[in-house]
Amino acid sequence: MITYLRKRIITAILVIIVSLSINFMLVHLAPGNPISLIAGKDNPSPEMVAALTEKYGLNDPLYIQFFKYIGTLLKGDLGYSLINNEPVIKLIAEKMGPTLLLALTGLILAVLIGTALGIYAARHKGSPFDVVMNGISYLFDSTPGFWLGLMLILVFASLLKWLPTAGMVDLRASHTGFAYVLDVMLHLILPLLTVVLSQVPYFFRIARSSVIQVMAEDFITTLRATGMKESRIFRKYVFKNAILPTVTVFGLSLAYVVAGVAIIEIVFSWPGTGKLLMDAIMKRDYPLLMGVYLILSVSIAVCMILVDVIYSMIDPRIRHNEKG
């Protein structure tokens, strides 16, 4: 296991380095630059533009800028936002909590609900439940998340007036303690429901197809021929093999959890990294963009290591085959 883990960590580090290099080049080669925004739109003087360009090191060759950024990064510093003039790590940290609250809660609920429904549908293949759930899953899968969020706002906030339309808390109230927690939970319902309804179809179809595929294997037929109970066959053999694709998809979804809910956050004015990322893109805030992309790259690498470790624990043949 240690050798297997070491190989995965080395691969993850290489992935982060390559991703960081590509992102740096794409961000800096994209049209536009932040100096035009910093200098103002009222005909800034060429001297001011030149001074700002010199101040932020944007007049250096691209490879020099890249090595300077790597040097700063190795010191544990993500740099300063060009537009906000604040540390990048501070800006991201302030927005990461609400994003993780929404995205992680939604993803965990989606994998639990989708997998449970998929397993039940697979074990009752062809039943009315299976047919209806398949149709519903394709319906929600084809529905854009932002449109679904707008429809939920229209129904539950505007028409029924059961839930708040936007934000994380009621700014007109000064709740504290348990009342604050209830206020956050109330504001969380609609964006969370949007995330769950958008993600459940993936886990439903993957769990359903995986269980059906494993149940059709020859060794399952042999176990049935021995007279073993169906419940024991499923619990001991089918589930263990069928859950692997779900683990993979969950790991990938977890890796993209920060960027995956950006549009939904904007629809519901949720104070997470979604608006922060969009503002950084629109204003060409290079350090902030690179900081967000770096966190995404590290998240993907870490989640892939966790997925591989869980894989090897569920099915030891994976690490044994790699050794061979």
N, C-alpha and C positions, 0 to 999 in steps of 0.2 A: 504493500500500500504506500509506503514512503517513497519508493522509486517511482511509482505511478503518479503520485502527487507532485513529486519534483518535476517530472516531465510536463505536467499540466501547468505548473507555475511558470516554468521557462517559456512555454508557448504563450501563456497569458501576457507575460512581460513583452514579448515580441509583438503581439497583437496591439498592445497599448502604444508601443513606440511607432509602429507603422500607421496606426489610426491617428495618432497625434500629428505625425508628419503630413499626412494627406489632408487632414482638417486644416492645419496651419496654411498650407499652400492654397487650398480652395477658398478659405475665408479671405486671405489677403489678395488673391487674384480676382475676386469677384468685383464687378463694377461698383464704383462709389467708394467714399472714404469718410471717416468720422470728422475730419478737419473742417469740411464745409458746414457741418452742424455746430461744431464747437465755435467756429469763427463768427457764426451768425449769417443770416441771409441778406442783411442790408449792405451789400457791396463791401465786404471786408477788404482791407488793403492787402496787396500782395505781400507786404512785409509781415503782416500779422499771420497770414497763411504760412509763410516760410518759417516764421518763428515757432509756430505751433507744430509744424511738421518736424522741425529740428528737435523740439522739446520731447516729442513722443517717439523719436527715432524712426519715423516713417520714411525718411529720405535715404536710409541705409539700404543696401541691396537686400533682397529677400532672404538670402541665406544667412546674412549677418543678423537680421532681425530674428531668424529662427534660432540661431545659436545663443543669442542673448536671452531669448525666451526660455530655452532649455536650461541655461545657467540660473536664471531666476527661479525656475520651477524646481530645480534640484535643491534649492535653499528652502523649499517648502512655501514659497510665495507665489500665488497665482496672479499677482499684479494688481493694478488699480483700474477700475472702470474709467474709460476715457470720457464718458458722458456724465456719470454720476460722481466721479472723482472720489470714490470710496473703494476699499479693498474688495476684490472680487469674491473672496471667500466669505466675507461678511454679508454681501448681497445675496449670495446663493444660500448661505446658512439660514438667513431670515425667511426665505421662501420655501426651503426644503421641507420643513415640518408639515405645513398644510398639504403640500403635494404628496408626501408619503402617507399622511393620514387618509387622504382620498384614494390614492392609487393602490396602496397596499391592502387597505380594507376591501376595496372593490375587487381586486384581483383574487384575494383569498376567498371571498364569498363566491366569486364566479367559478373558481376551480372546484370548490366544494359542491355547489349547486349543479354546475354543468356535468361534472364527473358522475355524481349520484344519479342524475337524470339519464345520462348516457348509458351507464351500467344497467339501470332498470329497463331502458328501452331495448338494449341488446339482448337481455335475458328474456324479453317478451317481443322478440322480433316479429313484425307483421301485425301486431295487435293494434287496436285503435289508438292506444297511448303512443306507440312508436310512430304511427303515421302522422298523428297530430303534432307531436314534438318535432319531428323532422321538418314539417311545414313551417312551424313557428321559428325553428332555428334558422332556416334559410331566409325567412322574412326579416328577422332582426339582424342577421348577418349582412343583408343587403341595404340596411338602413344606416345612413351616415350618423355618426355619434352626435355631431353638432345639431342636426335636424331633430334627432330623437330628444335631445336636451331641450330644444326650443318647444317641441310639442308637449313635453312634460311640464314646462313652465306655463304654457298656455292653458293646460287642463287644470293642474293642481295648484297653481299660484294665481293665475289671472281669473279663471272662471270659478273654481271652487273656493279659492282663497284659503286653502288648508295650510299651505307651506310658503315660506319666503321665496322671493324670486332670485335673489343674488346675495353674494357676500358670504362671510364666514360667521359673523355675529351681527346682532342688531346694534348699529352704531348709536342709536338714540337711547338705548338702555345701557346702564352701567352694571351689568351682572357680574357677580363674583362667586367663587366657590362652585357648588353643585348647580346653581342657576346658570352659570356661564357654560358649564359642560352641557346642560340640556339645550341651551341656545345654539351651541356649535353642532350638536347632534341634529337639531331641527333643520339647520341650514345645510347639513351634510346629506340629508335624505335624497333630494333630487339629483345632485351631481353623482352621488354614490349609485343611485338606481340607474342612471345613464351608463356609468362605467360597467356595472354588473350586466345589464341587458346587452351591452355591446360585446362583452367578453364571453358570456355563457355559451353562445352557439359554438365557438371554437372548441371549448372543452367538452361540450356535449357530443359533437361529431367525432372528435378524436377518441374519446372513451368508448363510444358506441362501436365504431369501426374496429378498434383494437380488441375489444372483448369478443366481437363476432369472429374476427380473424383467428384469435387464439382458440376459441371454442370449436372451430372447424379443423384444428390440427389433429394429426393422426394419434398423437399420444393421449389426447383428451378422449378420443373414441375408444382407445384401449383401456383407459381408466374406467370409462363407463361400462365396458364389457366385463370388467372384473366385479361389477356390482357395487362399486363405491358410490356413496351418496352424492347427489348433484351439488348440494351445498358445500360439502367438503372439497369436491373437485374445484369448485369455483374459488373457495377461500384459500386453498393451498397451492393451486397451480394456475388457474386462469387469471386471477386478479394480479398476482405477482408479475406475470409476464405482460399483461395488458396495460399496467400502470406506467410502464417505461416511457411511451410516447407522451403521456400527460405530464410526466416529470420534465421532459425536454421542453414542451411548449410553455409550461409554467416558468421554467428557468429563463427562457427567451423573453417572455412577457415581463418577468421581474427585472430583467436587465434593461428593458426599455421603459420602465415604469415612470421615469422622470419626464421623458418627452411624450409618452403615449397619451397622457391626459391633458396636454397643453391646450388643445382646442376646446375641450370640455371645460377646463378652468376658465377660459376666456368667455365662453357662453354664460357661465354662472358667476362671473366676476370673482372666482375663487382666488384668494391671495397666495397663489403658489408660484412655481417657476415658469408656468406657461406664459404669462404676460411678460415676465422678465426675459425669457428667451425670445419672444416676438419683438420686444423693444430692442434687444441687442442686435437682432437681425436687421431690423429696419434702420437702425442708427449706425450700423457697422461698428459696433463696440467690440473691437477685436479681443481684448483681454477677457471680457465677460463671456463672449461666445466661446473662446477657447477653454475657459474654465468650465462652462456647462458641458462642452463636448468631451473634455477630459474626464469629468465625473461619469458621463455616459459610457465612455470606453472602459474605465475601471469597473463600473457596475457590470458591464457585459462580461469582462474577463473573470471577475469574482464569481458571478452567477454561473458561468460555464464550468468553472472549477467545482463549484458546489454540485452542479448537475452531474458531472463526471464522477464525483465521489459517491453521490447517492446511487448512481447507476451501478458502480462497482460493488456497493454494499448490497443492493438488491439482487444483482446478478454477478457473482464473482468471476464468471467466465470472461467478462469483458477485460478485466486487468490481466487475467491469465493469458488470454489470446494476444494481448498487446506484448506481453513479455516474450511470447513465442514468435 
